[in-house]
Amino acid sequence: MNFQIIQTITFYFFIWVIKPIANVGLSLTYYSAYIAIHLTDYVLSLFVKECESRNQTFLHKLRKILNKHKPYQGVYTQATDIISDQGYNFESHKIITEDGYILTIWRIYKDATHPHPHPIIMQHGLLDSSWSWLINNDKKLTLPYILAEQGYDVWLANNRGNKYCIGHTKFQSVNYNQQYWDCSFDDLAKYDFKAIVLYVKSVTQRAKVIYLGHSQGTTQAFAYLSNNIEFQNHLKCFIGLGPAMFISNLRSTFLQWAIKLYIFELIYYLGIPYFFVFDDGFNIKIGALCYMIPSIFRSFFFEVTNQLCGFPQKNKIDLNRFGNMVAHEPGGSASKNIVQWMQFFRSKQLQYFDYGASQNLVLYGQRDPPPYPVDNLKNFTIPKYFYLGTKDVITDTDDLGKMLNKLDQTHMKVEFIDDYAHLDYVWAVDAHVKLYPSILKNIKENQN
């Protein structure tokens, strides 16, 4: 009881004190930088003629730098408007899960006749969102746009607890509701995956969907299917990018230390409800600062991403657009979900949430949480296509091999992408050359 009181106090301290202080601090930094840049720009404009006549001068170079990225393209634009601006039809749909969570899913298409028989569901990874698939926002580089250009009906899904799925049928103010944030990976697997697939089938009136998942997007599907293998009848084929049934060989330096020190567990048990779920204003300021002072903010946030997910080569992403990326990312997640991922690493298996021996006895009838029955996936017989980067530090070849041994291998293909880290499947600027042609080929083969 005393511990629950501590959790409640910490929860409200985080909501009402820590978050507002962080917002104020970021706002002061943002507006100070904004005023300083525009004041400097005005002063330089007084010397513009002189600068133009001596265009190699320091002042002229500085002015060009200051003006190069204004007005910070994409930072102040809503993600949904960015899609429409590219010329695609866009729809935002709400899905209500069996336990009352309200999920948001985006539909993108170009041809309203939807000539292909199987719509494509794209499910993001941990801490990501539907926006993650659009991070390059270029018709030639972005997989949903490439698919839409070829006439496919594309659905970008979101899991509970990220920034686009803050809603519940029972709770009006979910941001400040401890019950709402009490959701784990088990809930994503049990409720979200099923609800998304059935909803897309219902709206499109198609018999089957193609499922394309990144990282956790594959894991929640494996977990649900291991208990409900007949559900594969709703899927035409399964495509996994950085598939993660097991993460026992995780090599992210930051995550290894976080696991050893139980950092995520400490934060969760103290009552902090979520990680990286920011309001739009917070993200916008971070994105703008990456353009205003790239040597500090862009470098810092790129390094944070590297520490979490590995070290993608800088030439694989467009650093000039990194401000646009962080203006909409990360999507965030409930703390309980992340804690369960740490448990996956320690147990070296895909298992239910570990509540401790006494609570496990009540919930599961045993002291340890049971594993998901992944051996049942030997009956997962639909076509499967997996892609793994050689520099992926979240899922490696040993974990992939362990996963493949749990699956029916009759209709299965595996490809390794040279030099790709865990996020490169989604944001690498050369993915349209090294990865997406193979995905398109496999999708096309399954459209009959």
N, C-alpha and C positions, 0 to 999 in steps of 0.2 A: 504493500500500500504506500509506504514512504517513497519507494522508488518511482511509483506512478505519479506521485505529487511532484517529484523532481523533474520527471519527463514533461509534465504539463507546464511547470514553471519555465523550463528551458525552451519548450515549444513557443510559448507566447513571448518570451524574451527575444527569441530569434525573429519572430514575425514583427513585433512592435518596436524593437530597439535596434538589433543588428542590421536588418534589411534597410530601415530608413537611414541609418548612419552611413551605410555603404552607398546608398543612392545620393545622399547629400555630398559625400566626398567625391563621387564620380562626377556629379553635376558641377561642383566647383572647379574640378580639373577641366572638364569639357568647356565650360563657358569662359574660363580664364584663357585657355588655348585659343578658343574661337575669337575672343576679343583681341588677343595679342596678334594673331595672324592677320586679321582684317585691319587692325591699326597699322601693322607693318606694311601691309599691302597698300594702304592709303598713302603712307609716307613715301613708299617707293614710286607710287604713281606721280608724285610731284617731280620726279626725276626721269620720267619715262622717256622723254625725247633724248636726253643725254644717254640713257641706258641703251636705247635703240641704235644710237650712233656709235656706241662702243659696246657691241653685243657680247663681248667676251668678259665684261666686267662682272665682278662678284654680285653687284646689285641686280643685274639683269638675270643672271643665272638663278638667284634666289627668288626673284619674282616669277620666273617660269615654273620653278618648283611649286611655289605657293598656289599658282593658278592651274596647275596641270590637272588636278583631280576634282576641283570644284565643279558641280555641287555634290561631290561624293556619290557618284552614280550607284543607285540601288540601296544606299544606306537608309534613306528616308522613305523608300517605297515599300508598301506592303508586299509580302511574298506573293499573294494572290494577284495583285496588279501586275507584278513582273511577268507572270505567266500570260496574262491577257495581252500585255504589251508586245509579247513575242508573236501574237497573231493566232493563238490557239483558243479553242472553246474551253471554258473552265467552269466547273461546278464544284461547290462545296457541299458535302453531304454529312449528316449526323447519324450515327449508329448508336443504339442503346443496347448495351450488353445485358445478359441475364441478371447480373447483380447491380444494374442501374448506372453504370458508368457511361458517360456520353463521349463517344469517339468521333473524331473528325477525319474524313477521308476526302481527298481531292481527286477529281476526275479531269483528265486532260485528253482532248482529241481534236483532230483537224477535220476528219471526214464524218459528218453526222450520220451517214448511212452505216458506219461501223462494219466495213466489209469483211473483217476477219471474225471467225466464229468464237474465238476464245479471248475474253478480256484479260488484261495482265495486272495482277496485284503486285505492287512493289512495297516491301516492308522494311523499314529502316532498322538500324542497329541501336545498341545501348547508348543513351544520352543524345540520340539523334531525333530527327523528325522527317516529315514528308518533304520539307525544304531541303534536306541534305542531298536529295537526288538532283536538285536544281542548282547546285552551288556554283557551277561555271556559267549558267544562264546563257548558253550559246547553242544555237540550233545544230551546230556540227559537233559539239563536245558533250552535250547533255543527253543522257540515255532516254529519259521520258520524252524529250523533244524529238529525238531520232526515231523513236517508236511511233510517236504521233504523226510524224511526217510520212511514215509508211502505212498509215491508215489504222494503226492499232488503237484500241480503247484502253487507256492507261489509268490506273487507280493507285494513288499514292496514299498509303495508310499511315495512321498514327496510333501508338499505344497509349493507354491510360497513363496519366501523370506527366506527359510532356506538355510543352507550352500551348499546343493546339488542342489538347484534350482536357481542359480544366472544367469539368462539369459532371453533375450527378443528378439523378432524378429525385433523390431524397434530401440532398444538402444544397441549400441556396448559396452559401458562402464557402466554397470548397477551399479557398486559399487559407482559411483560418480554421479548418476542420481536421482534427487529428484522425478521425475515422476515415475520412476520404483518402488520406495519404497512407493508410495502413494496407498497402497493396504490395505484393511481392511478384517475383517472376512467375510463381505458380498461377497467379490470377491472369497474367498476360497470356499464359499458355492455355489455361482452362476456358477463359471467356473471350479474350480479344481476338485471337486467331480465328476461332469458329465464327464469331459474329461478323467479322470482316468478310470472310469468304462467302458466307450465306447471304449477306447483304448485297454484295456485288452480283452474285448469281441472280438474286431476286430482281434487282433493278434492270439488269441487262437482259434477263430472260434467256440466259445461256446455260447450257447443261454443265459446262466445266470452265474453270479458270486456270490460267497459268500463274504460278506463284513464284515470285523472285524475291528472295530475302538476302539481306546483308547482316552478317554476324548474328546478333540476338534475334533478328528476323527469321533466321533459319532455326535457331534453338527452340523458340516457342512453338514452331511448327513440329519439330521432332518430338517435343514433350507431349503435345496434344495427340499427335498421331500414335505415339507409343501406347496410349490408353484407348485410342479410338481409331484403329487402323483402317476400318471401313470408310472413314472420312476421306481417304484418298480418292474415292470415287467422284468427289467434287473437283478434283485437280486433274488437269491434262498433263502437266509436267511440273517438275520442281527444279528451280535454279538457285544455287547457293553461292554467294560471294563471301569469302572468308568464313566458311561454315564453322559453327562452334558448338559441337555436341560435348566436347571436352576441352578444358583449358589447363590441364595439369602441367604444361610446359610453358606457361606464360612467361615472356622475357622482357616485359616492360619494366624498366628500373624503378620508376615511381610506384607502379602498382605492386611490385614485389615488396618494397619497403612498407607500403600502406597495409599489405596483408600481414607482414611480420609484426607490425606495431598495432594492428587491429584499429586503424584510424577510422575506417568507415563504420565499424561496429560501435566504436565509442560515440561517434556523432549520432548514429541512429538511436542508440539506447539512451542518450541524453535528451532525445526528443526533437532533434532537428529533422524536419519532415522530408526534405527533398534536396537534390543536388542540381545546380545549374538551371533551375526554372526561373528565368528572368522575365520581367515585363518588357514590353517592346521599347519603352523609353530607355531602360538600362542598356539593352542591346544596341540601340541606335547611337547612344553616346560612345560606347566602346568602338563601334564601327567607324564613327566619324573621327575619333582620336587616332585610329590606325591610319587614316588619311592625313590628318593634321600633323601628327608627329610620328611618322612611320618608323624612324630609327629607334624609338622607344617602345611604342605600343604594339606595332605590327610585329616587331621582333620578339617582344615578350609573349604575346598570345600564340605566335607560331611555335615558340619553344615550349610553352605549356602543352600544346597539342602533341608535339613530338614526344614529350615525356610520358604522356598518357598512352599514345597509340603507336609508338615507334618513330622512326626517322625517315620519312619520305624525302627523297631528294628535292631540293628547292626548285629544280627545273621541271618537276612533275606538277607543280601547282602554279597558278598565276598569282604571285605575291601582290601584284598591283590591285588585285580584287579581294585581297584578304580582309580588308575592312568591310566589304559587302558580305563576306562569309560570316564574320562574327556579329554583324548587325542582325542576323537571323538565327544564328547558331550559338550554343548548343540547344537542343530541344529540352534536355533535362530528364529527370526520372525521380521516382520516389526513392528515398534512402533505403527502404527495406528491399527493394529490387536489387540495388547495388550490393548490399550486404549479402544477399543470396548468391550473387556471382562470386564473391570472395569465398563463400562456403563451397562452391563448385570447385574452386582451385584447391582448397585444403583437402577436401574429400576425394578429389580426383575422379569424381563421377557426377552425373546429372541427377540431382536429388531434390527432394522437397525441402522447404525451409526448415532450418534447424532452430527450434525454439528453446532448446535445453531439455535435459532428460525428463524432468517432471512434466513439462507441458507437452513434450513429444508423446509421453505415455497416454495423456488424455486425448490428443488429436490422432495419433497414429497407432496407439496400442503397443508401442515399443520405445525404447530409450533413444534410439538413433532414428533420424528421418529416413524413410524408405527411398531407394533410388527409383527414378522413372524406369519403367520396364522396356528399355530401349531394345532388348532382344526381340521384341515384337516387330521391330522395323525390318526384320528379315522378310516380312510379308509386305513391305513397302515397295511395290513392284512397278509403279509408274516410272516413266523416263526421268532420270535425275542427272543434273549437270553441275559440277562443282569447280570452283576456281579458287586457287590459293596463290598468294604472292610469296616470292622467295624471301622477302624481308618482313613478312608478317610476324610481329612479336606477340600477338594475342593468340592466334591459332597457328601452330607449326605443323610440320610434316608428320611428326609422331602422333600428335593428337588427331590429325586427319586420318592417318592409317587406322587408328583405333576406332574412329567413327565409321570408316568404310567397312570394317569387319562386322559392324552391327547391321549393315544394310544389305538388301538384295542387290546383287551386282550384275544382274542380267541386262538391264537397260540403264547403264551408268557410264558417264564420261567424267574424267578429271583432267583439268589443265592447270599448269603452273605458269604464273605470270612473272617474268624476270624483273627483279628490283622493285616489286610492289610491296608496300606496307599495308597496314590494316584499313586505312582510309582511302588508299589510292584507287580502289575499285570504283569509288564514287566521285572523287574529286581530281584525279590525275588528268592533266590536259592532253595526254596521249592515249587515254583509255579508248577513244574512238578508233584508234589504230590497233592497239595491242589486245583489247579485251572485247569491246562491243561487237565487232564483226562476228565473233564466235557465238556470242549470246543471240544475236539476230538470226544466225543460221539455225541454231537449235530451236528458237521460237518458231521460225518459219516451218521447220520440219514437223512441228506439233500443231499446225493449224488446219489439219484435215479432220 
